[in-house]
């Protein structure tokens, strides 16, 4: 689309006439409503106009227009996120209070001795001391897949112990939801 005699406006206008309908269809499919899609389409057009003669040098004006449309959809989605005002009477948590998830360190320490020696060793070295699985595999004379499998099994056994002995519950994504603290179990 590089036309040396054309002004930036001419290049944008030609590209716009060729792709406006499909851009509107794309935006209408992904936007909250048809008015939002029209507003986003206008925003894309204005950004194209601001490119001026630079728009004429694009290798693929259609791809550029779609990228701008995608970015406009993302920006619009961020603006639609619900938000709530925080109350002025919120207090900071007390320094001595610990979140339940933070108390898990005590539960983990209490449950490591119930695991086998290999489980304790790999969990201690990889998860607590920060050694890579590759480093553990080399030090233990294992293949990398064997070390990964051993770590996975050890984590599963620790997880089971945490559920049984500490009342840990997990969210569907695997993150810790809550647990009964040491005094509660």
N, C-alpha and C positions, 0 to 999 in steps of 0.2 A: 504494500500500500504506500510505498515511498514515492510520492509524486512531488518532485521539486518545485513545480509551478503552483501547487495548491497551497492555500493558506491552512493553518492549523484547523480553522473552523470547517473548511471543506472536507478535510480528512475525517474529522469527527462526525460530520453530518453523513458522509457516505457510510461509515461504519455503523453509525446509529440506525440509519434506514435499513441496513442489512440485518441488524441483530436486535433491534428494539423489541420486536414481538416475542422472540424466544427468551430474551432477558426478563421480560415481564412475566412470562409463563414460569420461569425458574423462580423468580422472586415471589410470585403469587402462591406457588407450591410450598415455599418455605417460610413465608412471612405470617404474622399473626392474623392479618386480614387483608382484603383487597386495597383498602386505603393505605395501609402500611407498605404494601408492595408498590403502589404508585409513588409514594414518597421516596422509597428507596431507589426506584428507577430514576426519579428526578435527580437524586443525589449522585448516582452513577454518571448521569449525563453531565452534571456540573463538574465532576472530577475529570471527566474526559475533556471537557472544554478547557479546563485549567491547564491541561497538558500542552495546549497550543500546538506549535509545530513539532514538539516532541512526540505527539501522538502519531504524526506521519511517519516517524522512523521506527515504529513498533513492527516487529516481525509478524506478530499475530494479534491484531487489535481485538479480535473476538475473545481470545484467552485473557487478555488484559481486562476487558470489560467484565468477564465472568469473575475474575479474581477480585476486582473492586466490588462487584455485587456480593460475593461471598463475605468479604470483609465488612460490608455494610450490614449484612444480616447478623454477623457475629456482634458487631457494635450495638445493633438494635436489641439483640437478645440480652446483652449485658445491662442495658438501660431498663429492660422490663423486669429484671430480677426484683423480687419483693424485698423490701427492707423495712425495718422498724426502728423507731426512735428508741434509744436507751433511756431508761429512767434516770433522773439526776440523783436519786437516793440509793443507787447501787453502792454496795460496799466492797472493798477489796477483800479477797479471802485472807484468812488469818495465816500467818507464816507457819504455825505449827500444824495446820490442817493439811492433810495429804489427800490427793484424789485417790479413789479406789484403785485405779490402774497403776498408780505409783506404788501402792502397797504390794503389788505383785512381786516385786523383787524379793521380799521376805518369803512369800509363798514358793517362789522358784528355788530359793536357797534351801527351804525346808524339804522340797521334793527331790532335789538332785540326788541325795543319798539313796533314795528308793530305786533309782535307775541302775542299770548294769554299768560296769566299769567303762566299757567302750562308749556307751551313750553319754555318760558323764564327761568323758574325755573329749569327745568331739563337740559336745554342746559348750563345754567350758572354753575350749580353744577357738572354735569358729564363731560362736554366737556371743560369748562374753568377752573373750580376749581379742577378737577381731582378726584372727588368722583366716586367710582365704581358704576355701575348700581345696583349691589346687595345692596350696602350701601344706595343708593337712595331709592330703593324699601323698605328696612327696615324702613328708616326714614319716608317715605311717607305712610307706611302701605299698600303697594302694593305687589302683587306677583311678582317674578322676570320676568316671561313672560309679565306681564302687564307693568312693568317699561321699559322693552326692546321695547315693541310696542310703548309706549308713546315717548321714545327717538327717535325711528325711524321716527315716524310721525312728531315730532318737527324738526328733521334734514331736512326732506323733505320740510316742510314749510319754513324753513330758506333758504334752497337751492333755492326754488322758488323765495323768496324775493330777494336773491342775483342776480339771473338771471334777474329779472324784474327791480330792482332799481340800480344795479351796473354794469349791462352788463356782468356778469360773464359767461364764456363759459368753458365747461368741455371736457376733452379728453374722448375717448371711455372707458378708465379704471376708469373713475370717478374722476380723479385728475384735479385740476384747470389748465386750459390752459392759460387763459388770462382774463382780464376784463378792462372795462373803469374805470379809477380812479375817485376819487371824483370830480375833477375839470372837467372831461370830460362828466359827466352825469348830 
